[in-house]
Amino acid sequence: MQTLRFGIIGLGNIAPVHAAAIAGTPDAELVAVATRDPERGRAFAAQHNVTWHADYAELLQRSDVDVVTICTPHDLHLPMTIAAAQAGKHVLCEKPMARTPAECDTMIEACEQAGVTLGVIFQSRFEALSRRLKQLIDDDALGRLLWVSANTIWYRTDAYYRSGPWRGTWAHEGGGVLINQAAHALDLLLWMSGMPDRITARTRTLNHAIEVEDGALAILEYADNRLGLIQATTAAYPGYPERLEIVGTNGSAIYHKGQARLEWHLIDPREDHVLEAEVSSGAAAPMDITAAGHTAQYQDFAAAIRAGHSPLVDGREGRRSIAVIDAIYRSAREGQTVDL
């Protein structure tokens, strides 16, 4: 089997997790990285025995790079994806896919025109408990869904927002807690229970010196009379494990994702279950996560490239959370309910 050769663009906090995921993927290897920071670039390259480029365009010109992983600030995802596609490279982009649905559409189109595979990192979908809850819902074990919610009640310090000039800005980050920290829980909710039809939301900047929201509430309305709720903040010291709640006509499930525990309770036949796994949560600090989910997603992405089909989280899947986040921002800005 041909080895897939990867290049990583952007060497921020998450890059070591990606390097570990590539190392854990059979017939895959990291060959090059790109960052404008010489000190970080040289150190990372030496640690992983790869080549460092100060200009990502040089990495894209390499004939020994098949796939690029984009780990840069959100505003760079669009131009870098277009450039990579035009260079004939497959693209695996960190979440969020982009800042707006329109940017997502442009990225999808660029990769389709170039005939390359596009994937978006939502590693939570690959965790065992996430997949078990998805199976429960798909098998109608909980019955008809009545209520769904996603809670990301986290904490970030002022120093965190000052750690990069792109953080906490509309122009570069594209938003605040919703588009960054809450994106994983929101993606899981949409993957498991589908897209809402209407959204009513409020956002606030509660306790950080930033121009974007550090607190958000959104009510979701579904075509089947279901209700949903999204709660997200980075103002809750010390930060609490993220959680999903699914209520159906035949029972309920609470996915204590940040504690790696899934419980579900069925009415008929009467059943009570609890499953646990390894904890991986960024509730209090961004890097309190393991590489297991990323590794599983890399393996899925590599298999999709080789088989010529879409990965589990392709561009259209990655776009879903951005469409909902965009609707939440519009609802909060206009003070009214928004139709999706």
C-alpha positions in Angstrom: 0.0 0.0 0.0 1.3 3.4 -0.9 2.3 5.6 2.0 0.4 8.9 2.3 2.7 11.7 3.0 1.4 14.6 5.1 2.4 18.2 5.6 1.1 20.3 8.5 0.5 24.0 8.0 0.4 25.9 11.3 2.2 24.8 14.5 -0.1 26.1 17.2 -1.3 24.1 20.3 -3.0 21.4 18.3 -0.2 20.5 15.9 1.5 17.9 18.2 -1.8 16.1 18.4 -1.9 15.9 14.6 1.6 14.7 14.4 0.8 11.9 16.9 -2.3 11.0 14.9 -0.3 10.8 11.7 2.2 8.6 13.5 -0.6 6.4 14.6 -2.0 5.9 11.1 -0.7 2.9 9.1 1.1 3.8 5.9 1.1 7.5 6.7 4.0 9.7 7.6 4.7 13.4 8.3 7.3 14.8 5.9 7.0 18.6 6.2 5.6 21.5 8.3 5.1 25.2 7.7 5.0 28.1 10.1 6.2 31.7 10.0 7.7 31.2 13.5 11.4 30.1 13.0 12.0 29.0 16.5 8.9 26.9 16.7 9.4 25.6 13.2 12.9 24.4 13.7 12.1 22.8 17.1 9.1 21.0 15.7 11.0 19.8 12.6 13.9 18.5 14.7 11.6 16.7 17.1 9.7 14.9 14.3 12.6 14.6 11.8 10.8 16.5 9.1 11.5 19.6 7.0 10.3 23.1 8.1 9.2 25.8 5.7 8.6 29.4 6.6 6.3 29.8 3.6 3.4 27.3 3.3 3.5 27.8 -0.5 6.9 26.0 -0.5 5.3 23.1 1.3 2.5 22.9 -1.3 5.1 22.8 -4.1 6.6 19.6 -2.8 6.0 16.5 -4.8 6.4 14.3 -1.8 3.4 15.8 0.1 0.0 14.1 -0.7 -2.1 15.6 2.1 -2.0 18.9 4.0 -3.4 19.4 7.4 -4.4 23.0 8.1 -4.0 24.1 11.7 -4.0 27.9 11.3 -6.3 30.7 12.5 -9.8 30.4 11.1 -9.5 33.2 8.5 -6.7 31.3 6.8 -8.6 28.1 6.3 -10.3 29.3 3.1 -7.2 30.7 1.2 -5.0 27.8 2.3 -7.6 25.2 1.3 -7.9 26.8 -2.2 -4.2 26.9 -2.6 -3.7 23.3 -1.5 -6.5 22.1 -3.8 -5.0 23.9 -6.7 -1.7 22.2 -5.9 -3.4 18.8 -6.1 -3.2 18.1 -2.3 -5.9 16.5 -0.3 -7.0 18.7 2.6 -7.7 17.9 6.2 -8.8 21.2 7.9 -9.0 21.8 11.7 -12.4 22.9 13.0 -14.1 25.2 12.5 -14.1 24.6 8.7 -14.3 28.4 8.1 -15.9 31.6 9.4 -19.1 31.5 7.3 -21.2 29.1 5.2 -20.1 31.0 2.0 -16.5 30.3 2.8 -17.3 26.6 3.4 -19.0 26.5 0.0 -16.0 28.0 -1.7 -13.7 25.4 -0.1 -16.0 22.5 -1.1 -16.1 23.7 -4.7 -12.4 24.2 -4.9 -11.6 20.7 -3.7 -14.3 19.2 -6.0 -13.0 21.0 -9.0 -9.4 19.9 -8.2 -10.5 16.3 -7.6 -9.0 16.2 -4.1 -10.6 14.9 -0.8 -11.6 17.5 1.8 -12.1 16.6 5.4 -12.8 18.6 8.6 -11.5 17.7 12.0 -14.3 16.7 14.3 -12.6 14.0 16.2 -15.4 13.6 18.8 -17.4 11.7 16.2 -14.8 8.9 16.3 -14.9 8.4 20.0 -16.5 5.1 21.1 -19.2 6.7 23.4 -20.2 9.1 20.7 -20.7 6.3 18.2 -22.7 4.3 20.8 -25.0 7.2 21.4 -25.4 7.7 17.6 -26.3 4.0 17.3 -28.9 4.3 20.0 -30.6 7.2 18.2 -30.3 5.6 14.8 -31.8 2.4 16.1 -34.8 4.3 17.6 -33.9 2.9 21.1 -34.9 6.2 22.6 -38.0 6.5 20.5 -39.1 9.7 18.8 -36.8 12.5 19.9 -38.4 15.3 21.9 -35.6 17.4 23.3 -31.9 17.7 22.6 -29.2 19.9 24.2 -25.5 20.7 24.0 -23.7 22.3 26.9 -20.2 23.7 26.8 -19.7 25.5 30.1 -15.9 26.1 30.0 -13.3 28.5 31.2 -10.6 30.5 29.4 -8.4 33.1 31.0 -7.7 36.6 29.7 -4.1 35.3 29.0 -5.6 32.7 26.6 -7.3 35.4 24.5 -4.1 37.5 24.5 -2.0 34.4 23.5 -2.6 35.1 19.8 -3.7 38.3 18.1 -6.3 36.4 16.1 -8.2 35.2 19.2 -11.4 36.9 20.2 -11.8 38.8 16.9 -14.5 38.7 14.2 -12.0 39.2 11.4 -9.7 36.3 12.3 -11.6 33.9 14.6 -15.0 34.6 13.0 -16.7 34.6 16.4 -16.1 33.4 20.0 -17.1 30.5 22.2 -19.6 29.1 19.6 -17.3 28.8 16.7 -14.3 27.7 18.7 -14.9 25.9 22.0 -18.6 24.8 21.5 -18.1 23.6 17.9 -17.4 20.0 18.9 -20.5 19.6 21.0 -22.6 21.4 18.4 -21.3 19.1 15.6 -22.1 16.0 17.7 -25.6 17.3 18.3 -26.2 18.0 14.6 -24.7 14.6 13.6 -26.8 12.7 16.0 -30.1 14.5 15.8 -30.2 16.5 12.5 -30.5 20.1 11.6 -33.0 22.4 13.2 -35.5 24.5 11.2 -35.5 27.7 13.3 -33.2 29.3 15.8 -33.7 32.0 18.4 -30.5 33.1 20.1 -28.8 35.6 22.4 -25.1 36.2 22.7 -23.0 38.3 25.1 -19.5 39.3 25.9 -19.7 38.5 29.6 -16.3 38.7 31.2 -13.4 38.9 28.7 -11.9 41.9 27.0 -12.8 40.6 23.5 -15.0 41.8 20.7 -16.8 38.4 20.2 -19.1 36.5 22.5 -17.9 34.5 25.5 -21.5 33.5 26.3 -24.4 32.2 24.1 -27.8 30.7 24.4 -29.8 29.3 21.5 -33.3 27.7 21.3 -33.6 25.2 18.4 -36.9 24.3 16.8 -37.3 21.2 14.6 -39.9 20.3 12.0 -41.0 17.3 14.1 -42.1 19.5 17.0 -38.8 18.8 18.9 -37.0 21.4 20.9 -33.3 21.9 21.4 -30.9 24.1 23.5 -27.3 25.2 23.1 -25.5 26.7 26.0 -21.9 27.9 25.7 -19.5 30.1 27.6 -15.8 30.5 28.4 -16.6 32.5 31.6 -17.3 29.6 33.9 -14.4 29.1 36.3 -12.9 26.5 36.6 -14.6 25.0 33.5 -17.0 22.0 33.5 -17.2 18.9 31.4 -19.2 19.3 28.2 -22.5 17.4 28.0 -25.2 16.4 25.6 -28.7 15.5 26.5 -31.1 13.5 24.3 -34.7 12.9 25.4 -37.1 10.6 23.5 -40.5 9.0 23.9 -38.9 5.7 25.1 -36.1 7.1 27.3 -33.2 9.5 27.7 -29.5 9.6 27.3 -27.0 11.9 28.9 -23.5 12.0 27.3 -21.2 13.4 29.9 -18.6 13.8 27.1 -16.1 15.7 29.2 -16.1 12.9 31.7 -16.2 10.2 29.1 -19.4 8.7 30.5 -22.6 7.8 28.6 -25.7 6.8 30.5 -29.1 5.9 29.0 -32.4 4.8 30.5 -35.2 3.1 28.6 -38.8 2.8 29.7 -39.9 -0.3 27.7 -38.2 -2.7 28.2 -36.9 -1.1 31.4 -33.1 -0.8 31.0 -30.4 1.3 32.7 -26.9 1.5 31.2 -23.6 3.3 31.9 -20.5 3.2 29.8 -17.2 4.9 30.5 -14.0 5.6 28.5 -10.8 7.6 28.7 -11.4 11.2 29.6 -10.4 13.8 27.0 -11.8 17.3 27.6 -10.7 20.9 27.1 -13.0 22.3 29.7 -10.3 24.1 31.7 -7.4 24.1 29.3 -7.2 23.7 25.5 -4.7 20.9 25.5 -6.3 18.5 28.0 -7.2 16.2 25.2 -5.8 12.9 23.9 -4.9 12.0 20.3 -7.1 9.0 20.1 -10.0 10.7 18.3 -7.7 12.5 15.9 -5.9 9.2 15.1 -9.2 7.5 14.3 -10.2 10.3 12.1 -6.9 10.3 10.3 -7.4 6.5 9.7 -10.9 7.2 8.2 -9.5 10.0 6.1 -6.7 7.9 4.7 -9.0 5.0 3.9 -11.4 7.4 2.1 -8.5 8.8 -0.1 -7.5 5.3 -1.0 -11.0 4.1 -1.8 -12.0 7.3 -3.6 -15.0 8.0 -1.4 -16.0 10.7 1.1 -14.6 10.6 4.6 -17.1 10.5 7.5 -16.6 14.2 8.0 -16.3 15.8 4.6 -16.8 19.4 3.7 -20.6 19.2 3.7 -20.6 17.7 7.1 -18.1 20.3 8.3 -20.3 23.0 7.0 -23.3 22.1 9.1 -22.1 23.5 12.4 -21.0 26.7 10.6 -24.5 27.1 9.2 -26.1 26.8 12.6 -23.5 29.1 14.2 -24.1 31.7 11.5 -27.9 31.5 12.2 -27.2 32.0 15.9 -25.2 35.1 15.2 -27.8 36.5 12.9 -30.6 35.8 15.4 -28.6 37.5 18.2 -27.7 40.4 16.0 -31.2 41.0 14.7 -33.1 40.1 17.9 -35.4 37.7 16.1 -35.9 34.1 15.2 -34.0 33.0 12.1 -35.1 30.2 9.6 -32.4 27.9 8.5 
